[in-house]
């Protein structure tokens, strides 16, 4: 499960990916945090904090001024969900078990480590571009009666 903070970040990055330049087109025009927050129902002040964290990590860049806002630092095809999770969530596998004295503790720690690594591998295999494509496909599959 991804935290609400990480889910909000991914929604914001998907929004920014729609504005990202392709090929010879110039780089993306900046998008304001307020417009992203309003469109996706994200608390604006919380989104600004998230975007600042992503900026410090080099995932997004900000542009000042009346036409300012945020844009992706890399293409949507280069940014993975693991990049976002690495910035916003602790993903270290546990080094000890809650029941540290149990003879089963080392085995449980190994399984927890395997789960953490598998989760990261899955997140690293999904780019923003792929996630946007999945969203577009799901939106196109709606039936109207």
mmCIF file of the C-alpha atoms, coordinates in Angstrom:
data_MODEL
# 
_entry.id   MODEL 
# 
loop_
_atom_site.group_PDB 
_atom_site.id 
_atom_site.type_symbol 
_atom_site.label_atom_id 
_atom_site.label_alt_id 
_atom_site.label_comp_id 
_atom_site.label_asym_id 
_atom_site.label_entity_id 
_atom_site.label_seq_id 
_atom_site.pdbx_PDB_ins_code 
_atom_site.Cartn_x 
_atom_site.Cartn_y 
_atom_site.Cartn_z 
_atom_site.occupancy 
_atom_site.B_iso_or_equiv 
_atom_site.pdbx_formal_charge 
_atom_site.auth_seq_id 
_atom_site.auth_comp_id 
_atom_site.auth_asym_id 
_atom_site.auth_atom_id 
_atom_site.pdbx_PDB_model_num 
ATOM 1   C CA . UNK A 1 1   ? 0.000   0.000   0.000   1.00 0.00 ? 1   UNK A CA 1 
ATOM 2   C CA . UNK A 1 2   ? 1.208   3.494   -0.769  1.00 0.00 ? 2   UNK A CA 1 
ATOM 3   C CA . UNK A 1 3   ? 0.712   6.280   1.744   1.00 0.00 ? 3   UNK A CA 1 
ATOM 4   C CA . UNK A 1 4   ? -1.759  9.077   0.982   1.00 0.00 ? 4   UNK A CA 1 
ATOM 5   C CA . UNK A 1 5   ? 1.213   11.419  0.664   1.00 0.00 ? 5   UNK A CA 1 
ATOM 6   C CA . UNK A 1 6   ? 2.799   9.231   -2.011  1.00 0.00 ? 6   UNK A CA 1 
ATOM 7   C CA . UNK A 1 7   ? -0.509  8.798   -3.841  1.00 0.00 ? 7   UNK A CA 1 
ATOM 8   C CA . UNK A 1 8   ? -0.978  12.587  -3.898  1.00 0.00 ? 8   UNK A CA 1 
ATOM 9   C CA . UNK A 1 9   ? 2.562   12.981  -5.224  1.00 0.00 ? 9   UNK A CA 1 
ATOM 10  C CA . UNK A 1 10  ? 1.931   10.485  -8.013  1.00 0.00 ? 10  UNK A CA 1 
ATOM 11  C CA . UNK A 1 11  ? -1.319  12.234  -8.980  1.00 0.00 ? 11  UNK A CA 1 
ATOM 12  C CA . UNK A 1 12  ? 0.529   15.559  -9.126  1.00 0.00 ? 12  UNK A CA 1 
ATOM 13  C CA . UNK A 1 13  ? 3.340   14.059  -11.198 1.00 0.00 ? 13  UNK A CA 1 
ATOM 14  C CA . UNK A 1 14  ? 0.828   12.512  -13.605 1.00 0.00 ? 14  UNK A CA 1 
ATOM 15  C CA . UNK A 1 15  ? -0.717  15.947  -14.018 1.00 0.00 ? 15  UNK A CA 1 
ATOM 16  C CA . UNK A 1 16  ? 2.725   17.443  -14.696 1.00 0.00 ? 16  UNK A CA 1 
ATOM 17  C CA . UNK A 1 17  ? 3.490   14.652  -17.155 1.00 0.00 ? 17  UNK A CA 1 
ATOM 18  C CA . UNK A 1 18  ? 0.569   15.793  -19.316 1.00 0.00 ? 18  UNK A CA 1 
ATOM 19  C CA . UNK A 1 19  ? 2.307   19.132  -19.793 1.00 0.00 ? 19  UNK A CA 1 
ATOM 20  C CA . UNK A 1 20  ? 5.760   17.673  -20.415 1.00 0.00 ? 20  UNK A CA 1 
ATOM 21  C CA . UNK A 1 21  ? 7.370   18.468  -23.775 1.00 0.00 ? 21  UNK A CA 1 
ATOM 22  C CA . UNK A 1 22  ? 7.875   15.655  -26.252 1.00 0.00 ? 22  UNK A CA 1 
ATOM 23  C CA . UNK A 1 23  ? 10.570  15.370  -28.885 1.00 0.00 ? 23  UNK A CA 1 
ATOM 24  C CA . UNK A 1 24  ? 11.468  18.764  -30.326 1.00 0.00 ? 24  UNK A CA 1 
ATOM 25  C CA . UNK A 1 25  ? 8.688   20.553  -28.464 1.00 0.00 ? 25  UNK A CA 1 
ATOM 26  C CA . UNK A 1 26  ? 9.942   22.953  -25.787 1.00 0.00 ? 26  UNK A CA 1 
ATOM 27  C CA . UNK A 1 27  ? 10.012  21.863  -22.168 1.00 0.00 ? 27  UNK A CA 1 
ATOM 28  C CA . UNK A 1 28  ? 6.777   21.815  -20.269 1.00 0.00 ? 28  UNK A CA 1 
ATOM 29  C CA . UNK A 1 29  ? 4.965   24.912  -19.241 1.00 0.00 ? 29  UNK A CA 1 
ATOM 30  C CA . UNK A 1 30  ? 4.775   25.096  -15.471 1.00 0.00 ? 30  UNK A CA 1 
ATOM 31  C CA . UNK A 1 31  ? 1.625   24.034  -13.645 1.00 0.00 ? 31  UNK A CA 1 
ATOM 32  C CA . UNK A 1 32  ? 0.637   25.605  -10.347 1.00 0.00 ? 32  UNK A CA 1 
ATOM 33  C CA . UNK A 1 33  ? 0.216   23.561  -7.200  1.00 0.00 ? 33  UNK A CA 1 
ATOM 34  C CA . UNK A 1 34  ? -3.176  25.219  -6.692  1.00 0.00 ? 34  UNK A CA 1 
ATOM 35  C CA . UNK A 1 35  ? -4.493  23.986  -10.049 1.00 0.00 ? 35  UNK A CA 1 
ATOM 36  C CA . UNK A 1 36  ? -3.274  20.444  -9.374  1.00 0.00 ? 36  UNK A CA 1 
ATOM 37  C CA . UNK A 1 37  ? -4.751  20.477  -5.876  1.00 0.00 ? 37  UNK A CA 1 
ATOM 38  C CA . UNK A 1 38  ? -8.110  21.711  -7.124  1.00 0.00 ? 38  UNK A CA 1 
ATOM 39  C CA . UNK A 1 39  ? -8.321  19.233  -9.994  1.00 0.00 ? 39  UNK A CA 1 
ATOM 40  C CA . UNK A 1 40  ? -7.510  16.202  -7.832  1.00 0.00 ? 40  UNK A CA 1 
ATOM 41  C CA . UNK A 1 41  ? -9.043  17.242  -4.506  1.00 0.00 ? 41  UNK A CA 1 
ATOM 42  C CA . UNK A 1 42  ? -5.702  17.373  -2.704  1.00 0.00 ? 42  UNK A CA 1 
ATOM 43  C CA . UNK A 1 43  ? -5.246  19.757  0.250   1.00 0.00 ? 43  UNK A CA 1 
ATOM 44  C CA . UNK A 1 44  ? -3.258  22.615  -1.300  1.00 0.00 ? 44  UNK A CA 1 
ATOM 45  C CA . UNK A 1 45  ? -0.870  23.256  1.589   1.00 0.00 ? 45  UNK A CA 1 
ATOM 46  C CA . UNK A 1 46  ? -0.065  19.552  1.832   1.00 0.00 ? 46  UNK A CA 1 
ATOM 47  C CA . UNK A 1 47  ? 0.587   19.352  -1.914  1.00 0.00 ? 47  UNK A CA 1 
ATOM 48  C CA . UNK A 1 48  ? 2.986   22.312  -1.746  1.00 0.00 ? 48  UNK A CA 1 
ATOM 49  C CA . UNK A 1 49  ? 4.975   20.487  0.968   1.00 0.00 ? 49  UNK A CA 1 
ATOM 50  C CA . UNK A 1 50  ? 5.070   17.335  -1.173  1.00 0.00 ? 50  UNK A CA 1 
ATOM 51  C CA . UNK A 1 51  ? 6.214   19.276  -4.243  1.00 0.00 ? 51  UNK A CA 1 
ATOM 52  C CA . UNK A 1 52  ? 8.988   20.917  -2.204  1.00 0.00 ? 52  UNK A CA 1 
ATOM 53  C CA . UNK A 1 53  ? 10.254  17.480  -1.164  1.00 0.00 ? 53  UNK A CA 1 
ATOM 54  C CA . UNK A 1 54  ? 10.152  16.306  -4.774  1.00 0.00 ? 54  UNK A CA 1 
ATOM 55  C CA . UNK A 1 55  ? 11.987  19.458  -5.840  1.00 0.00 ? 55  UNK A CA 1 
ATOM 56  C CA . UNK A 1 56  ? 14.761  18.893  -3.269  1.00 0.00 ? 56  UNK A CA 1 
ATOM 57  C CA . UNK A 1 57  ? 15.145  15.372  -4.646  1.00 0.00 ? 57  UNK A CA 1 
ATOM 58  C CA . UNK A 1 58  ? 15.344  16.625  -8.243  1.00 0.00 ? 58  UNK A CA 1 
ATOM 59  C CA . UNK A 1 59  ? 12.110  14.992  -9.397  1.00 0.00 ? 59  UNK A CA 1 
ATOM 60  C CA . UNK A 1 60  ? 10.441  18.323  -10.231 1.00 0.00 ? 60  UNK A CA 1 
ATOM 61  C CA . UNK A 1 61  ? 11.684  21.840  -10.933 1.00 0.00 ? 61  UNK A CA 1 
ATOM 62  C CA . UNK A 1 62  ? 9.940   25.067  -10.022 1.00 0.00 ? 62  UNK A CA 1 
ATOM 63  C CA . UNK A 1 63  ? 9.602   28.274  -11.986 1.00 0.00 ? 63  UNK A CA 1 
ATOM 64  C CA . UNK A 1 64  ? 9.012   31.571  -10.205 1.00 0.00 ? 64  UNK A CA 1 
ATOM 65  C CA . UNK A 1 65  ? 6.873   34.430  -11.365 1.00 0.00 ? 65  UNK A CA 1 
ATOM 66  C CA . UNK A 1 66  ? 3.334   35.073  -12.561 1.00 0.00 ? 66  UNK A CA 1 
ATOM 67  C CA . UNK A 1 67  ? 3.523   32.205  -15.064 1.00 0.00 ? 67  UNK A CA 1 
ATOM 68  C CA . UNK A 1 68  ? 5.406   29.985  -12.639 1.00 0.00 ? 68  UNK A CA 1 
ATOM 69  C CA . UNK A 1 69  ? 4.669   26.613  -11.178 1.00 0.00 ? 69  UNK A CA 1 
ATOM 70  C CA . UNK A 1 70  ? 6.157   23.138  -11.309 1.00 0.00 ? 70  UNK A CA 1 
ATOM 71  C CA . UNK A 1 71  ? 7.300   20.822  -14.081 1.00 0.00 ? 71  UNK A CA 1 
ATOM 72  C CA . UNK A 1 72  ? 8.991   17.433  -14.296 1.00 0.00 ? 72  UNK A CA 1 
ATOM 73  C CA . UNK A 1 73  ? 12.780  17.381  -14.236 1.00 0.00 ? 73  UNK A CA 1 
ATOM 74  C CA . UNK A 1 74  ? 12.869  14.270  -16.436 1.00 0.00 ? 74  UNK A CA 1 
ATOM 75  C CA . UNK A 1 75  ? 10.542  12.745  -19.002 1.00 0.00 ? 75  UNK A CA 1 
ATOM 76  C CA . UNK A 1 76  ? 7.553   10.710  -17.802 1.00 0.00 ? 76  UNK A CA 1 
ATOM 77  C CA . UNK A 1 77  ? 9.180   7.637   -19.356 1.00 0.00 ? 77  UNK A CA 1 
ATOM 78  C CA . UNK A 1 78  ? 12.262  8.087   -17.153 1.00 0.00 ? 78  UNK A CA 1 
ATOM 79  C CA . UNK A 1 79  ? 10.501  8.620   -13.817 1.00 0.00 ? 79  UNK A CA 1 
ATOM 80  C CA . UNK A 1 80  ? 9.355   5.483   -12.013 1.00 0.00 ? 80  UNK A CA 1 
ATOM 81  C CA . UNK A 1 81  ? 7.057   5.045   -9.059  1.00 0.00 ? 81  UNK A CA 1 
ATOM 82  C CA . UNK A 1 82  ? 10.113  3.850   -7.127  1.00 0.00 ? 82  UNK A CA 1 
ATOM 83  C CA . UNK A 1 83  ? 11.682  7.290   -7.662  1.00 0.00 ? 83  UNK A CA 1 
ATOM 84  C CA . UNK A 1 84  ? 8.692   8.843   -5.896  1.00 0.00 ? 84  UNK A CA 1 
ATOM 85  C CA . UNK A 1 85  ? 8.506   6.277   -3.113  1.00 0.00 ? 85  UNK A CA 1 
ATOM 86  C CA . UNK A 1 86  ? 12.238  6.599   -2.450  1.00 0.00 ? 86  UNK A CA 1 
ATOM 87  C CA . UNK A 1 87  ? 11.748  10.325  -1.780  1.00 0.00 ? 87  UNK A CA 1 
ATOM 88  C CA . UNK A 1 88  ? 8.597   10.146  0.331   1.00 0.00 ? 88  UNK A CA 1 
ATOM 89  C CA . UNK A 1 89  ? 8.598   6.807   2.156   1.00 0.00 ? 89  UNK A CA 1 
ATOM 90  C CA . UNK A 1 90  ? 11.064  4.797   4.163   1.00 0.00 ? 90  UNK A CA 1 
ATOM 91  C CA . UNK A 1 91  ? 11.593  1.534   2.283   1.00 0.00 ? 91  UNK A CA 1 
ATOM 92  C CA . UNK A 1 92  ? 14.341  -0.041  4.347   1.00 0.00 ? 92  UNK A CA 1 
ATOM 93  C CA . UNK A 1 93  ? 13.756  -3.712  5.065   1.00 0.00 ? 93  UNK A CA 1 
ATOM 94  C CA . UNK A 1 94  ? 13.552  -4.460  8.780   1.00 0.00 ? 94  UNK A CA 1 
ATOM 95  C CA . UNK A 1 95  ? 16.774  -5.585  10.445  1.00 0.00 ? 95  UNK A CA 1 
ATOM 96  C CA . UNK A 1 96  ? 15.152  -7.074  13.482  1.00 0.00 ? 96  UNK A CA 1 
ATOM 97  C CA . UNK A 1 97  ? 11.871  -8.653  14.440  1.00 0.00 ? 97  UNK A CA 1 
ATOM 98  C CA . UNK A 1 98  ? 9.415   -7.203  16.943  1.00 0.00 ? 98  UNK A CA 1 
ATOM 99  C CA . UNK A 1 99  ? 9.763   -10.461 18.849  1.00 0.00 ? 99  UNK A CA 1 
ATOM 100 C CA . UNK A 1 100 ? 13.564  -10.309 18.751  1.00 0.00 ? 100 UNK A CA 1 
ATOM 101 C CA . UNK A 1 101 ? 14.093  -13.190 21.171  1.00 0.00 ? 101 UNK A CA 1 
ATOM 102 C CA . UNK A 1 102 ? 12.016  -15.645 19.162  1.00 0.00 ? 102 UNK A CA 1 
ATOM 103 C CA . UNK A 1 103 ? 13.883  -18.410 17.342  1.00 0.00 ? 103 UNK A CA 1 
ATOM 104 C CA . UNK A 1 104 ? 11.694  -17.573 14.327  1.00 0.00 ? 104 UNK A CA 1 
ATOM 105 C CA . UNK A 1 105 ? 12.731  -13.905 14.227  1.00 0.00 ? 105 UNK A CA 1 
ATOM 106 C CA . UNK A 1 106 ? 15.515  -14.267 11.607  1.00 0.00 ? 106 UNK A CA 1 
ATOM 107 C CA . UNK A 1 107 ? 13.190  -16.104 9.220   1.00 0.00 ? 107 UNK A CA 1 
ATOM 108 C CA . UNK A 1 108 ? 10.512  -13.435 9.651   1.00 0.00 ? 108 UNK A CA 1 
ATOM 109 C CA . UNK A 1 109 ? 13.038  -10.667 9.028   1.00 0.00 ? 109 UNK A CA 1 
ATOM 110 C CA . UNK A 1 110 ? 14.135  -12.459 5.824   1.00 0.00 ? 110 UNK A CA 1 
ATOM 111 C CA . UNK A 1 111 ? 10.544  -12.662 4.564   1.00 0.00 ? 111 UNK A CA 1 
ATOM 112 C CA . UNK A 1 112 ? 9.961   -8.986  5.372   1.00 0.00 ? 112 UNK A CA 1 
ATOM 113 C CA . UNK A 1 113 ? 13.122  -8.106  3.455   1.00 0.00 ? 113 UNK A CA 1 
ATOM 114 C CA . UNK A 1 114 ? 11.931  -10.178 0.480   1.00 0.00 ? 114 UNK A CA 1 
ATOM 115 C CA . UNK A 1 115 ? 8.595   -8.336  0.517   1.00 0.00 ? 115 UNK A CA 1 
ATOM 116 C CA . UNK A 1 116 ? 10.323  -4.939  0.616   1.00 0.00 ? 116 UNK A CA 1 
ATOM 117 C CA . UNK A 1 117 ? 12.579  -5.852  -2.311  1.00 0.00 ? 117 UNK A CA 1 
ATOM 118 C CA . UNK A 1 118 ? 9.672   -7.257  -4.359  1.00 0.00 ? 118 UNK A CA 1 
ATOM 119 C CA . UNK A 1 119 ? 7.614   -4.119  -3.729  1.00 0.00 ? 119 UNK A CA 1 
ATOM 120 C CA . UNK A 1 120 ? 10.489  -1.915  -4.869  1.00 0.00 ? 120 UNK A CA 1 
ATOM 121 C CA . UNK A 1 121 ? 11.063  -4.025  -7.986  1.00 0.00 ? 121 UNK A CA 1 
ATOM 122 C CA . UNK A 1 122 ? 7.393   -3.630  -8.952  1.00 0.00 ? 122 UNK A CA 1 
ATOM 123 C CA . UNK A 1 123 ? 7.476   0.132   -8.342  1.00 0.00 ? 123 UNK A CA 1 
ATOM 124 C CA . UNK A 1 124 ? 10.713  0.458   -10.337 1.00 0.00 ? 124 UNK A CA 1 
ATOM 125 C CA . UNK A 1 125 ? 9.092   -1.296  -13.293 1.00 0.00 ? 125 UNK A CA 1 
ATOM 126 C CA . UNK A 1 126 ? 6.272   1.262   -13.667 1.00 0.00 ? 126 UNK A CA 1 
ATOM 127 C CA . UNK A 1 127 ? 7.027   4.671   -15.189 1.00 0.00 ? 127 UNK A CA 1 
ATOM 128 C CA . UNK A 1 128 ? 4.793   7.728   -15.064 1.00 0.00 ? 128 UNK A CA 1 
ATOM 129 C CA . UNK A 1 129 ? 4.231   7.345   -18.813 1.00 0.00 ? 129 UNK A CA 1 
ATOM 130 C CA . UNK A 1 130 ? 3.027   3.752   -18.360 1.00 0.00 ? 130 UNK A CA 1 
ATOM 131 C CA . UNK A 1 131 ? 0.767   4.714   -15.471 1.00 0.00 ? 131 UNK A CA 1 
ATOM 132 C CA . UNK A 1 132 ? -0.722  7.557   -17.527 1.00 0.00 ? 132 UNK A CA 1 
ATOM 133 C CA . UNK A 1 133 ? -1.360  5.099   -20.375 1.00 0.00 ? 133 UNK A CA 1 
ATOM 134 C CA . UNK A 1 134 ? -3.074  2.701   -17.964 1.00 0.00 ? 134 UNK A CA 1 
ATOM 135 C CA . UNK A 1 135 ? -5.263  5.547   -16.708 1.00 0.00 ? 135 UNK A CA 1 
ATOM 136 C CA . UNK A 1 136 ? -6.172  6.598   -20.235 1.00 0.00 ? 136 UNK A CA 1 
ATOM 137 C CA . UNK A 1 137 ? -7.026  2.998   -21.185 1.00 0.00 ? 137 UNK A CA 1 
ATOM 138 C CA . UNK A 1 138 ? -9.192  2.599   -18.094 1.00 0.00 ? 138 UNK A CA 1 
ATOM 139 C CA . UNK A 1 139 ? -10.983 5.885   -18.808 1.00 0.00 ? 139 UNK A CA 1 
ATOM 140 C CA . UNK A 1 140 ? -11.587 4.809   -22.403 1.00 0.00 ? 140 UNK A CA 1 
ATOM 141 C CA . UNK A 1 141 ? -13.133 1.520   -21.313 1.00 0.00 ? 141 UNK A CA 1 
ATOM 142 C CA . UNK A 1 142 ? -16.108 3.163   -19.586 1.00 0.00 ? 142 UNK A CA 1 
ATOM 143 C CA . UNK A 1 143 ? -19.577 2.194   -20.756 1.00 0.00 ? 143 UNK A CA 1 
ATOM 144 C CA . UNK A 1 144 ? -22.318 4.797   -20.822 1.00 0.00 ? 144 UNK A CA 1 
ATOM 145 C CA . UNK A 1 145 ? -25.942 3.737   -20.749 1.00 0.00 ? 145 UNK A CA 1 
# 
